[in-house]
Amino acid sequence: MKQKFNLLIALVVIFVGSKGNVIAISDVTLVFALILNLIVMFKRGIVLPVRFQLLSIGYFLLSCIYLYKFGWVNLSSTFRLYLKILYGFTVILILRENFFLLYLKIIVWFAKISLPLFCIQLVAYSKLKFVIGFIENNIPGLNYRSSWYVNNGFFTLNDNAIFRNSGMAWEPKGFANMLLVAMVINFFYNKFKFDRNFFILFITILTTVSTTGYVALFTLIPIIYIQNIDINFKPLLLGMFIITGLSIFQMDIMGNKILRELEEKESHLKYIDAETKQESVTLGRFGSMQLAFYDFPKNPLFGVGMQDAERTEGKHVHLVYVSGIADALSRFGLLGMLFLAFSYVQSINYLKRKFQFHSSWPIVLLFFSIFFASAVIISPLFFCFQFLYLIDDHVFNFPKIPKITFL
């Protein structure tokens, strides 16, 4: 029974992190999932560590700073964010290291489901869309993004990504993020060997046709692999990966797409003043960063928190941050970014001690590449990774400057 509850807890937080449908993003789901975790903690005699209690006090004090600075706080958004933090932390507190094995198994399972469905998607999109969207389209209140998007909890179809695999996530990029993290966890359990799970994840990432997924798969994943193996021909491997990476960057979704986003970043910011019939405008990765730096001098240390009215918005349209790094910089300022980096270094080093691998810095870099491309930093799923280091009340291990070797 304990193992079944552990599986359920891991499955629910991944479902919430997928953001694939109305139920996944609902505050009701968040609250019920948190209540389930608190009941499990009570039954198993698990208490919140002192360090997390101190973090909670720090969050309250930060909210007081925002109240003093702006004269108001968005109570609902501030409380919702704390619930997400608490929920993500209770997941990792209950499951501890077991979370990573369960995460790997669940994501591989979803990858296996997605591959045959993706093949059907390529040849019979409309028919599959009818099947996937049957429940969503026939139960009032479940419609998420109008007729161009359907999700049944296991698979997503998106008219803007007809030839891409979204898996169970809100878009292909989100699915690629989950697959990349699973690939790294698989390395942990298999001592950085290539096995069946690796190739399933590798093929599935290819089907997402995600710029973020491809960049990480052909640059950061090889670096993580090379840094953590003991062989004599690392230079040869490095050379092979560089040649492969350069070839991949010739693809339209890679180098050309990145260049287009750089060129378009200025045009997105025109919507600060320009009139448009659109309800919202997605800024892109670089447009998001530019807007964040536009606001940064006003509140450099602490940002604006969850008080969205205090940061730059379009006069006639809602500006949507794509980059999680940009969103976090705007919300929590320089100190928030330093805390984010510190937390992930601590947590990855915690895993380094548990799994006995060599190098942690490229794994931290992988998470930050995900955050640069996707606004998932404040997702409960990623809070599981960020606050792993708080599950034990031991002394902090302050990060050292990493030794980077390829030879």
C-alpha positions, -999 to 999 in steps of 0.1 A, spaced: 0 0 0 29 24 8 44 19 -26 11 25 -43 6 58 -24 42 68 -33 34 61 -70 2 81 -67 20 111 -51 47 111 -79 21 107 -106 0 136 -94 29 161 -91 39 151 -127 3 155 -138 2 190 -122 36 198 -138 24 188 -172 -1 217 -172 -19 198 -200 -56 205 -191 -79 224 -168 -77 198 -140 -39 199 -140 -37 237 -136 -67 240 -112 -61 254 -77 -86 228 -65 -63 200 -77 -33 218 -60 -52 220 -27 -64 184 -27 -30 171 -37 -14 190 -8 -40 177 16 -33 141 5 4 147 11 -2 162 46 -24 132 55 4 108 43 29 128 63 7 126 94 3 88 90 40 82 85 51 106 113 69 130 89 74 166 101 86 197 82 123 202 87 135 233 106 152 246 75 119 246 55 102 263 84 129 290 83 123 293 45 86 298 52 94 325 76 117 341 50 89 340 24 65 358 49 91 384 56 97 389 19 60 395 14 61 421 42 89 438 23 67 440 -8 38 453 13 61 481 27 75 489 -7 44 489 -28 17 495 -2 -1 463 -11 4 426 -19 -15 403 -41 -27 380 -13 -42 353 -36 -11 350 -58 13 351 -29 -6 324 -10 -9 303 -42 28 304 -48 35 293 -12 10 264 -16 30 254 -47 62 255 -28 48 236 2 32 210 -22 64 204 -41 84 202 -9 60 177 7 63 155 -23 101 153 -21 100 151 17 77 120 16 94 102 -13 130 114 -8 153 96 -32 125 73 -43 110 103 -61 136 101 -88 131 65 -96 94 69 -97 98 101 -119 119 81 -143 95 52 -145 65 75 -150 81 96 -177 94 66 -196 58 52 -194 44 84 -209 71 84 -236 61 48 -246 25 59 -248 33 90 -268 54 73 -296 26 51 -311 1 80 -307 25 104 -324 28 80 -354 -11 80 -356 -10 118 -352 11 121 -383 -12 101 -406 -47 106 -390 -45 139 -370 -83 148 -372 -95 113 -362 -70 111 -333 -80 146 -322 -116 135 -320 -107 105 -298 -83 124 -275 -107 153 -271 -139 133 -266 -141 137 -228 -128 173 -228 -153 183 -255 -183 167 -240 -180 176 -203 -188 213 -195 -159 231 -178 -131 209 -192 -125 228 -224 -90 244 -219 -79 262 -250 -108 261 -274 -110 238 -304 -73 240 -314 -61 221 -284 -71 188 -267 -57 167 -239 -69 136 -221 -43 134 -194 -21 110 -214 -16 128 -247 -20 163 -261 -28 174 -296 -22 210 -306 -31 225 -340 1 246 -338 22 215 -334 7 189 -358 40 174 -366 55 175 -331 50 152 -301 36 171 -271 32 139 -250 10 147 -220 24 182 -215 9 216 -226 33 218 -256 62 198 -271 88 220 -253 72 211 -219 73 174 -227 110 177 -239 118 194 -205 105 164 -186 122 139 -209 156 156 -205 154 155 -167 144 118 -169 174 111 -191 197 126 -165 181 106 -137 184 75 -159 222 82 -160 222 83 -122 207 48 -119 227 32 -147 261 47 -139 260 68 -171 255 38 -194 233 37 -224 203 14 -219 168 8 -233 153 37 -213 179 61 -227 171 53 -263 133 55 -256 139 90 -241 163 100 -269 138 90 -297 109 107 -279 129 140 -275 136 139 -313 98 136 -319 91 168 -299 111 189 -325 118 213 -296 146 238 -299 152 236 -262 151 198 -263 176 196 -292 200 222 -278 201 203 -245 202 168 -261 231 176 -284 252 199 -262 244 196 -224 236 159 -223 269 150 -240 288 173 -216 270 157 -186 280 122 -200 316 131 -208 321 148 -174 309 117 -155 326 88 -172 361 74 -168 375 65 -202 407 73 -221 391 86 -254 371 116 -241 387 139 -267 374 117 -295 339 116 -280 340 154 -275 350 159 -312 322 136 -323 296 155 -302 309 189 -315 305 178 -351 271 164 -344 260 195 -326 272 218 -353 253 198 -379 221 199 -357 224 237 -354 221 240 -391 184 229 -388 158 256 -392 144 250 -357 178 256 -342 202 283 -354 177 300 -377 149 300 -351 172 315 -324 183 342 -348 147 350 -357 138 353 -320 168 377 -315 157 398 -344 120 399 -333 126 407 -297 123 445 -304 90 440 -323 74 422 -293 80 452 -270 61 475 -292 30 460 -276 38 480 -244 21 509 -261 7 496 -294 -30 488 -299 -40 453 -309 -71 431 -311 -52 403 -294 -59 395 -257 -23 385 -251 11 385 -269 38 359 -262 71 376 -260 95 348 -268 126 339 -248 147 370 -257 117 394 -257 109 382 -222 145 388 -211 144 423 -226 112 432 -208 127 418 -175 158 440 -179 135 469 -187 119 465 -153 151 454 -134 165 488 -125 132 498 -108 134 468 -83 168 452 -87 171 434 -53 138 419 -45 118 424 -78 80 428 -75 70 394 -62 35 383 -73 23 419 -77 20 418 -115 6 453 -116 40 466 -105 58 454 -136 55 467 -171 24 455 -190 9 464 -223 -16 492 -223 -39 473 -245 -28 437 -243 -14 412 -217 23 404 -222 32 367 -216 66 358 -203 80 327 -221 113 326 -203 112 314 -167 145 331 -160 131 364 -172 99 359 -152 119 351 -120 143 380 -125 113 403 -128 95 388 -98 123 382 -73 152 403 -85 189 396 -81 186 381 -46 159 357 -59 181 346 -88 210 340 -64 188 320 -42 176 300 -72 211 292 -83 222 283 -47 192 260 -42 198 240 -74 236 237 -67 228 224 -32 202 200 -44 223 186 -73 252 182 -50 229 163 -26 222 139 -56 259 138 -63 266 125 -29 238 99 -31 245 86 -66 283 91 -65 287 108 -99 316 132 -107 303 165 -120 272 185 -110 277 219 -128 264 207 -163 233 193 -146 226 227 -130 232 243 -164 206 219 -179 180 230 -154 188 267 -162 185 261 -199 151 247 -193 142 277 -172 155 301 -198 131 286 -224 101 278 -202 83 295 -174 83 265 -151 105 277 -122 74 281 -99 59 248 -109 54 223 -80 72 197 -100 104 217 -102 101 228 -66 107 190 -59 141 194 -74 149 229 -61 142 221 -24 156 186 -22 185 199 -1 161 210 26 148 175 35 176 169 59 187 194 86 224 191 79 250 218 74 250 237 41 277 226 16 287 258 -1 295 253 -38 331 254 -50 341 267 -84 337 237 -107 367 221 -123 358 217 -159 377 189 -177 371 171 -210 404 153 -214 
